[in-house]
Amino acid sequence: MKKFLFLILPALAFFSLSSLSDFPINSIGNGQQPQVSIDTKGIVRVVFGSADQIFCASSTDHGVSFGKPMLVAKVPEMHLGMSRGPQFTSSKNFSVITAMDKTGNIHWYQLNHATSKWKYMGVVNDLKGSAPEGLMNIAADDKDNFYAVWLDTRTGKHNQIYFSSLTGKAFKWSKNIMAYQSPDQHVCECCRPSIAVNGTSVALMFRNWLNGSRDLYVTRSSDQGKTFSPAVKMGMDTWKLNGCPMDGGGLRISPSNVVQTVWQRKGNIYYAKPGEPETYLARGRTCSIAGNGPNPLITYQSGDTLNVFKFPQKAATIIGIGGFLKVAKLNANSNFYVWEQDKQIKYRKM
């Protein structure tokens, strides 16, 4: 029996490596901070930054190959790096990119899927220079409604959580509203907030700064962002920290309208739903959550190794080497992964 195991274990290891090699790693081009979105027709688009330029690469064969990246725009002094790159999402007829400059303006660009042409549309924040930190996130439903959350300093010259929305046929974002104001002057200054949408339900997650703790909080809206509920802390424990972790985590709203979050505390990755204890997943940072089914995909980084969980399974799969891994679900059997490695945009379908 021992001899049999000695022979079969190397064979299993070889099979595992061979299976991974069936899913090659490819390159899109030079860049950083990629974002991926799939429209209702199945076109996969990857948006990324390179210096002060924004590029978009598209795939019409479900992520197998990409055309040459298209230059969308040049944004002088554009924020890039540490989650401060262009943000991107798609809906039925339009896609939207936002990009922030270091003077505090949020520029936005719209792609009409019928014409395949990008157009500069103006700015999101209705007070010039109010978003100098360069941290924001956007999301969309499947009916051409878009939503944005960002750190904004217009109230008391401290960062608070601001929100705006847009319908696909509109040319201007709605009046900016403050979705959350910290009673301790400001929220965490260098963690990107997250946003998720399901129907008329909108959820925002951000790292707070309360009594010296840097914990994640979620606030929800049931009316497309017209009003928001009081913010709820994620997890039962807390993180006293005299500094900024620069790691905002991620969230989604499940098909059953349940908020699901992932985030890092003290170098540990946790999964949590509002009002419930957190679940430890792994050591790491820079996590995200995605998927359109009942069980989400959770990505995270351990050193420079990029991993994914098919939650609630806790056995991680290694996707590649680098940073800032993002995932989008293609169908029931395959997913699309994109990340940055040595300022190259890499991708893999598996």
LOZA-787228 format. One record per residue (C-alpha): z, y, x; residue number from 1. Coordinates in pm, whole numbers, padded with zeros to 5 digits. Layout:
BEGIN
@pz->Z	py->Y	px->X	k->NUM
...
! end
This chain:
BEGIN
@pz->00000	py->00000	px->00000	k->1
@pz->00085	py->00243	px->00279	k->2
@pz->-00248	py->00168	px->00444	k->3
@pz->-00425	py->00237	px->00115	k->4
@pz->-00254	py->00576	px->00078	k->5
@pz->-00334	py->00660	px->00441	k->6
@pz->-00702	py->00604	px->00362	k->7
@pz->-00720	py->00774	px->00021	k->8
@pz->-00529	py->01098	px->00095	k->9
@pz->-00785	py->01229	px->00348	k->10
@pz->-01058	py->01136	px->00101	k->11
@pz->-00889	py->01342	px->-00173	k->12
@pz->-00849	py->01637	px->00064	k->13
@pz->-01217	py->01615	px->00156	k->14
@pz->-01310	py->01601	px->-00213	k->15
@pz->-01104	py->01912	px->-00284	k->16
@pz->-01266	py->02109	px->-00002	k->17
@pz->-01609	py->01988	px->-00106	k->18
@pz->-01542	py->02101	px->-00463	k->19
@pz->-01454	py->02451	px->-00346	k->20
@pz->-01765	py->02465	px->-00129	k->21
@pz->-01972	py->02415	px->-00443	k->22
@pz->-01880	py->02775	px->-00533	k->23
@pz->-02017	py->02996	px->-00252	k->24
@pz->-01878	py->03338	px->-00164	k->25
@pz->-02143	py->03610	px->-00179	k->26
@pz->-02159	py->03979	px->-00087	k->27
@pz->-02272	py->04272	px->-00303	k->28
@pz->-02253	py->04547	px->-00040	k->29
@pz->-02028	py->04786	px->00147	k->30
@pz->-01741	py->04928	px->-00056	k->31
@pz->-01382	py->04921	px->-00176	k->32
@pz->-01173	py->04881	px->-00490	k->33
@pz->-01415	py->04683	px->-00711	k->34
@pz->-01386	py->04668	px->-01089	k->35
@pz->-01570	py->04417	px->-01310	k->36
@pz->-01669	py->04425	px->-01674	k->37
@pz->-01891	py->04208	px->-01894	k->38
@pz->-02069	py->04365	px->-02191	k->39
@pz->-02135	py->04200	px->-02527	k->40
@pz->-02476	py->04076	px->-02406	k->41
@pz->-02320	py->03897	px->-02108	k->42
@pz->-02437	py->04138	px->-01838	k->43
@pz->-02185	py->04140	px->-01551	k->44
@pz->-02138	py->04475	px->-01381	k->45
@pz->-01933	py->04552	px->-01071	k->46
@pz->-01840	py->04911	px->-00992	k->47
@pz->-01692	py->05017	px->-00656	k->48
@pz->-01648	py->05312	px->-00425	k->49
@pz->-01773	py->05382	px->-00075	k->50
@pz->-01640	py->05701	px->00086	k->51
@pz->-01711	py->05963	px->-00186	k->52
@pz->-01982	py->05765	px->-00365	k->53
@pz->-01972	py->05539	px->-00674	k->54
@pz->-02198	py->05234	px->-00699	k->55
@pz->-02275	py->04988	px->-00978	k->56
@pz->-02431	py->04643	px->-00929	k->57
@pz->-02551	py->04435	px->-01225	k->58
@pz->-02610	py->04065	px->-01286	k->59
@pz->-02827	py->03934	px->-01569	k->60
@pz->-02772	py->03567	px->-01481	k->61
@pz->-02400	py->03546	px->-01560	k->62
@pz->-02274	py->03642	px->-01216	k->63
@pz->-02493	py->03411	px->-01005	k->64
@pz->-02678	py->03696	px->-00833	k->65
@pz->-02678	py->04077	px->-00832	k->66
@pz->-02945	py->04340	px->-00791	k->67
@pz->-02919	py->04617	px->-00535	k->68
@pz->-02620	py->04842	px->-00606	k->69
@pz->-02721	py->05162	px->-00786	k->70
@pz->-02578	py->05496	px->-00678	k->71
@pz->-02407	py->05636	px->-00988	k->72
@pz->-02262	py->05955	px->-00845	k->73
@pz->-02111	py->06138	px->-00553	k->74
@pz->-01762	py->06279	px->-00606	k->75
@pz->-01648	py->06511	px->-00323	k->76
@pz->-01297	py->06421	px->-00203	k->77
@pz->-01283	py->06116	px->-00431	k->78
@pz->-00961	py->05914	px->-00432	k->79
@pz->-01025	py->05565	px->-00295	k->80
@pz->-00788	py->05289	px->-00182	k->81
@pz->-00448	py->05159	px->-00302	k->82
@pz->-00576	py->05129	px->-00664	k->83
@pz->-00715	py->05484	px->-00649	k->84
@pz->-01080	py->05392	px->-00687	k->85
@pz->-01326	py->05435	px->-00975	k->86
@pz->-01217	py->05272	px->-01302	k->87
@pz->-01467	py->05088	px->-01521	k->88
@pz->-01499	py->04922	px->-01862	k->89
@pz->-01774	py->04819	px->-02105	k->90
@pz->-01820	py->04798	px->-02481	k->91
@pz->-02106	py->04715	px->-02719	k->92
@pz->-02350	py->04997	px->-02643	k->93
@pz->-02191	py->05190	px->-02358	k->94
@pz->-02006	py->05151	px->-02028	k->95
@pz->-01778	py->05416	px->-01879	k->96
@pz->-01667	py->05497	px->-01523	k->97
@pz->-01389	py->05740	px->-01439	k->98
@pz->-01327	py->05874	px->-01088	k->99
@pz->-01058	py->06114	px->-00968	k->100
@pz->-01088	py->06379	px->-00700	k->101
@pz->-00804	py->06501	px->-00480	k->102
@pz->-00789	py->06837	px->-00657	k->103
@pz->-00671	py->06657	px->-00972	k->104
@pz->-00980	py->06623	px->-01192	k->105
@pz->-01090	py->06303	px->-01371	k->106
@pz->-01470	py->06284	px->-01378	k->107
@pz->-01644	py->06044	px->-01614	k->108
@pz->-01985	py->05883	px->-01638	k->109
@pz->-02148	py->05699	px->-01925	k->110
@pz->-02408	py->05420	px->-01917	k->111
@pz->-02624	py->05376	px->-02226	k->112
@pz->-02701	py->05003	px->-02232	k->113
@pz->-03029	py->05068	px->-02416	k->114
@pz->-03169	py->05292	px->-02142	k->115
@pz->-02978	py->05151	px->-01839	k->116
@pz->-02920	py->05509	px->-01722	k->117
@pz->-02593	py->05659	px->-01602	k->118
@pz->-02509	py->06017	px->-01698	k->119
@pz->-02238	py->06256	px->-01581	k->120
@pz->-02037	py->06364	px->-01885	k->121
@pz->-01769	py->06602	px->-01752	k->122
@pz->-01395	py->06554	px->-01712	k->123
@pz->-01131	py->06358	px->-01904	k->124
@pz->-00823	py->06573	px->-01842	k->125
@pz->-00834	py->06894	px->-02047	k->126
@pz->-00623	py->07088	px->-01796	k->127
@pz->-00796	py->07146	px->-01465	k->128
@pz->-00622	py->06991	px->-01164	k->129
@pz->-00350	py->06813	px->-01366	k->130
@pz->-00402	py->06465	px->-01213	k->131
@pz->-00375	py->06505	px->-00834	k->132
@pz->-00210	py->06165	px->-00774	k->133
@pz->-00537	py->05985	px->-00850	k->134
@pz->-00392	py->05694	px->-01050	k->135
@pz->-00537	py->05590	px->-01386	k->136
@pz->-00682	py->05302	px->-01587	k->137
@pz->-00930	py->05269	px->-01874	k->138
@pz->-01007	py->05008	px->-02140	k->139
@pz->-01243	py->04957	px->-02435	k->140
@pz->-01270	py->04756	px->-02755	k->141
@pz->-01599	py->04600	px->-02869	k->142
@pz->-01683	py->04889	px->-03104	k->143
@pz->-01749	py->05164	px->-02846	k->144
@pz->-01397	py->05305	px->-02849	k->145
@pz->-01264	py->05389	px->-02503	k->146
@pz->-00909	py->05469	px->-02391	k->147
@pz->-00756	py->05618	px->-02075	k->148
@pz->-00408	py->05647	px->-01922	k->149
@pz->-00313	py->05837	px->-01608	k->150
@pz->-00039	py->06016	px->-01414	k->151
@pz->-00041	py->06386	px->-01502	k->152
@pz->00169	py->06674	px->-01364	k->153
@pz->00113	py->06941	px->-01629	k->154
@pz->00464	py->06897	px->-01775	k->155
@pz->00726	py->07042	px->-01543	k->156
@pz->00498	py->06980	px->-01242	k->157
@pz->00614	py->06616	px->-01239	k->158
@pz->00413	py->06300	px->-01307	k->159
@pz->00430	py->06178	px->-01667	k->160
@pz->00215	py->05930	px->-01862	k->161
@pz->-00084	py->06092	px->-02035	k->162
@pz->-00340	py->05940	px->-02270	k->163
@pz->-00678	py->06018	px->-02425	k->164
@pz->-00947	py->05835	px->-02625	k->165
@pz->-01322	py->05850	px->-02681	k->166
@pz->-01572	py->05713	px->-02931	k->167
@pz->-01902	py->05596	px->-02788	k->168
@pz->-02111	py->05862	px->-02962	k->169
@pz->-01876	py->06144	px->-02860	k->170
@pz->-01942	py->06370	px->-02564	k->171
@pz->-01581	py->06469	px->-02506	k->172
@pz->-01248	py->06287	px->-02475	k->173
@pz->-00977	py->06363	px->-02729	k->174
@pz->-00701	py->06616	px->-02675	k->175
@pz->-00475	py->06478	px->-02402	k->176
@pz->-00130	py->06371	px->-02520	k->177
@pz->00185	py->06278	px->-02331	k->178
@pz->00255	py->05915	px->-02421	k->179
@pz->00578	py->05901	px->-02220	k->180
@pz->00806	py->06148	px->-02043	k->181
@pz->01076	py->06019	px->-01810	k->182
@pz->01428	py->06150	px->-01879	k->183
@pz->01476	py->06144	px->-01499	k->184
@pz->01207	py->06410	px->-01441	k->185
@pz->00917	py->06180	px->-01351	k->186
@pz->00776	py->05828	px->-01353	k->187
@pz->00695	py->05641	px->-01030	k->188
@pz->00448	py->05864	px->-00846	k->189
@pz->00224	py->05611	px->-00671	k->190
@pz->00188	py->05308	px->-00899	k->191
@pz->-00120	py->05293	px->-01119	k->192
@pz->-00052	py->05268	px->-01494	k->193
@pz->-00233	py->04999	px->-01695	k->194
@pz->-00390	py->04996	px->-02040	k->195
@pz->-00499	py->04721	px->-02281	k->196
@pz->-00663	py->04725	px->-02624	k->197
@pz->-00695	py->04480	px->-02914	k->198
@pz->-00839	py->04623	px->-03235	k->199
@pz->-00631	py->04929	px->-03327	k->200
@pz->-00347	py->04821	px->-03095	k->201
@pz->-00316	py->04998	px->-02759	k->202
@pz->-00056	py->04916	px->-02492	k->203
@pz->00032	py->05116	px->-02181	k->204
@pz->00236	py->04989	px->-01887	k->205
@pz->00376	py->05200	px->-01606	k->206
@pz->00639	py->05185	px->-01336	k->207
@pz->00927	py->05409	px->-01432	k->208
@pz->01186	py->05592	px->-01224	k->209
@pz->01524	py->05577	px->-01400	k->210
@pz->01863	py->05602	px->-01229	k->211
@pz->01704	py->05502	px->-00900	k->212
@pz->01528	py->05192	px->-01045	k->213
@pz->01153	py->05127	px->-01027	k->214
@pz->01097	py->04892	px->-01321	k->215
@pz->00792	py->04836	px->-01540	k->216
@pz->00790	py->04972	px->-01896	k->217
@pz->00551	py->04924	px->-02188	k->218
@pz->00481	py->05157	px->-02479	k->219
@pz->00260	py->05054	px->-02774	k->220
@pz->00048	py->05220	px->-03039	k->221
@pz->-00075	py->05058	px->-03360	k->222
@pz->-00303	py->05348	px->-03457	k->223
@pz->-00547	py->05370	px->-03165	k->224
@pz->-00320	py->05593	px->-02960	k->225
@pz->-00236	py->05860	px->-03214	k->226
@pz->00135	py->05776	px->-03177	k->227
@pz->00332	py->05560	px->-02933	k->228
@pz->00657	py->05365	px->-02973	k->229
@pz->00958	py->05411	px->-02742	k->230
@pz->00899	py->05245	px->-02404	k->231
@pz->01053	py->04901	px->-02341	k->232
@pz->01154	py->04771	px->-01996	k->233
@pz->00989	py->04448	px->-01883	k->234
@pz->01222	py->04174	px->-01760	k->235
@pz->01600	py->04148	px->-01755	k->236
@pz->01668	py->04236	px->-01390	k->237
@pz->01612	py->04572	px->-01220	k->238
@pz->01485	py->04705	px->-00887	k->239
@pz->01688	py->04977	px->-00720	k->240
@pz->01451	py->05126	px->-00466	k->241
@pz->01450	py->05454	px->-00276	k->242
@pz->01075	py->05457	px->-00231	k->243
@pz->00754	py->05354	px->-00404	k->244
@pz->00616	py->04997	px->-00411	k->245
@pz->00257	py->05121	px->-00477	k->246
@pz->00198	py->04823	px->-00705	k->247
@pz->00154	py->04881	px->-01078	k->248
@pz->00082	py->04530	px->-01207	k->249
@pz->-00132	py->04461	px->-01512	k->250
@pz->-00121	py->04382	px->-01882	k->251
@pz->-00329	py->04254	px->-02168	k->252
@pz->-00295	py->04210	px->-02544	k->253
@pz->-00357	py->03848	px->-02647	k->254
@pz->-00577	py->03749	px->-02943	k->255
@pz->-00254	py->03708	px->-03144	k->256
@pz->-00161	py->04072	px->-03060	k->257
@pz->00112	py->03982	px->-02808	k->258
@pz->00157	py->04201	px->-02499	k->259
@pz->00153	py->03997	px->-02177	k->260
@pz->00238	py->04157	px->-01842	k->261
@pz->00243	py->04067	px->-01472	k->262
@pz->00407	py->04275	px->-01200	k->263
@pz->00587	py->04264	px->-00869	k->264
@pz->00956	py->04316	px->-00796	k->265
@pz->01103	py->04273	px->-00447	k->266
@pz->00793	py->04085	px->-00333	k->267
@pz->00801	py->03839	px->-00626	k->268
@pz->00535	py->03813	px->-00898	k->269
@pz->00665	py->03784	px->-01255	k->270
@pz->00513	py->03726	px->-01598	k->271
@pz->00687	py->03884	px->-01897	k->272
@pz->00651	py->03971	px->-02265	k->273
@pz->00845	py->04260	px->-02420	k->274
@pz->01201	py->04164	px->-02509	k->275
@pz->01192	py->03831	px->-02325	k->276
@pz->01319	py->03720	px->-01981	k->277
@pz->01068	py->03735	px->-01697	k->278
@pz->00912	py->03417	px->-01554	k->279
@pz->00886	py->03387	px->-01175	k->280
@pz->00538	py->03289	px->-01057	k->281
@pz->00505	py->03332	px->-00679	k->282
@pz->00569	py->03549	px->-00376	k->283
@pz->00307	py->03823	px->-00350	k->284
@pz->00180	py->04159	px->-00471	k->285
@pz->-00122	py->04339	px->-00625	k->286
@pz->-00139	py->04120	px->-00936	k->287
@pz->-00360	py->04147	px->-01243	k->288
@pz->-00403	py->03967	px->-01575	k->289
@pz->-00724	py->03907	px->-01769	k->290
@pz->-00898	py->03674	px->-02013	k->291
@pz->-00997	py->03670	px->-02378	k->292
@pz->-00829	py->03347	px->-02489	k->293
@pz->-00470	py->03242	px->-02557	k->294
@pz->-00399	py->03160	px->-02190	k->295
@pz->-00457	py->03442	px->-01940	k->296
@pz->-00580	py->03437	px->-01583	k->297
@pz->-00335	py->03591	px->-01336	k->298
@pz->-00446	py->03698	px->-00989	k->299
@pz->-00226	py->03800	px->-00697	k->300
@pz->-00233	py->03853	px->-00323	k->301
@pz->-00013	py->03673	px->-00068	k->302
@pz->-00071	py->03830	px->00274	k->303
@pz->-00450	py->03844	px->00278	k->304
@pz->-00492	py->03525	px->00071	k->305
@pz->-00619	py->03582	px->-00284	k->306
@pz->-00500	py->03347	px->-00556	k->307
@pz->-00535	py->03282	px->-00929	k->308
@pz->-00316	py->03108	px->-01188	k->309
@pz->-00454	py->02970	px->-01512	k->310
@pz->-00132	py->03052	px->-01695	k->311
@pz->00092	py->02874	px->-01796	k->312
@pz->-00008	py->02643	px->-01510	k->313
@pz->00175	py->02740	px->-01191	k->314
@pz->-00053	py->02571	px->-00940	k->315
@pz->-00250	py->02852	px->-00774	k->316
@pz->-00614	py->02825	px->-00664	k->317
@pz->-00723	py->03013	px->-00352	k->318
@pz->-01025	py->03232	px->-00423	k->319
@pz->-01081	py->03401	px->-00088	k->320
@pz->-00946	py->03630	px->00182	k->321
@pz->-00906	py->04007	px->00152	k->322
@pz->-00750	py->04227	px->-00116	k->323
@pz->-00773	py->04378	px->-00463	k->324
@pz->-00890	py->04062	px->-00645	k->325
@pz->-01019	py->04105	px->-01002	k->326
@pz->-01133	py->03838	px->-01248	k->327
@pz->-01340	py->03827	px->-01567	k->328
@pz->-01385	py->03524	px->-01789	k->329
@pz->-01752	py->03426	px->-01828	k->330
@pz->-01713	py->03136	px->-02070	k->331
@pz->-01484	py->02841	px->-02139	k->332
@pz->-01576	py->02674	px->-01810	k->333
@pz->-01626	py->02947	px->-01551	k->334
@pz->-01482	py->03275	px->-01426	k->335
@pz->-01612	py->03559	px->-01212	k->336
@pz->-01402	py->03685	px->-00919	k->337
@pz->-01462	py->03998	px->-00713	k->338
@pz->-01262	py->04150	px->-00427	k->339
@pz->-01283	py->04358	px->-00110	k->340
@pz->-01283	py->04210	px->00240	k->341
@pz->-01325	py->04430	px->00548	k->342
@pz->-01477	py->04702	px->00325	k->343
@pz->-01729	py->04457	px->00183	k->344
@pz->-01747	py->04365	px->-00186	k->345
@pz->-01731	py->03986	px->-00219	k->346
@pz->-01772	py->03773	px->-00530	k->347
@pz->-01753	py->03415	px->-00642	k->348
@pz->-01829	py->03234	px->-00967	k->349
@pz->-01626	py->02919	px->-01027	k->350
! end
